Amino acid sequence: QMQLVESGGGLVQAGGSLRLSCVADGRTFSSYHMGWFRQAPGKEREFVAGIIWSGSSTYYKDSVKGRFTISRDNAKNTVYLQMNSLKPEDTAVYYCNLVRSWVTGAPLYDNWGQGTQVTVSS
């Protein structure tokens, strides 16, 4: 299984921006669809955005559509999540993972990194 390391989180005021990165250590990264997920305190982990293996198609949860952009650089084994116009309700630990579908976000493996904390203050 591929090891995933997320980074880029932090504390930001409402309306601000952050760019998350997720680096994978596998040589077959470009073969996999990828997704970003988040888990807020006391809530279940939810699928936020997905991207097809080639980067040509993406999917977003309604609440982040128009504010978040998922992208990938297969040469760098990295998937990104650009988050703009952040809201306090975006506060969560953000994770990336390989997914079976970039639309449904069903994880390929139940293997998660440490995540990166995003905190949005009002």
Buried (B, 14 or more C-beta within 10 A) or exposed (E): EBEBBBBBBEEBEEEBEBBBBBBBEBEEBBEBBBBBBBBBEEEEBEBBBBBBBEBEEBBBBEEBEEBBBBBBEBEEBBBBBBBBEBBEEBBBBBBBBBBBBBBEBEBBEEEBBEBBEBBBEE
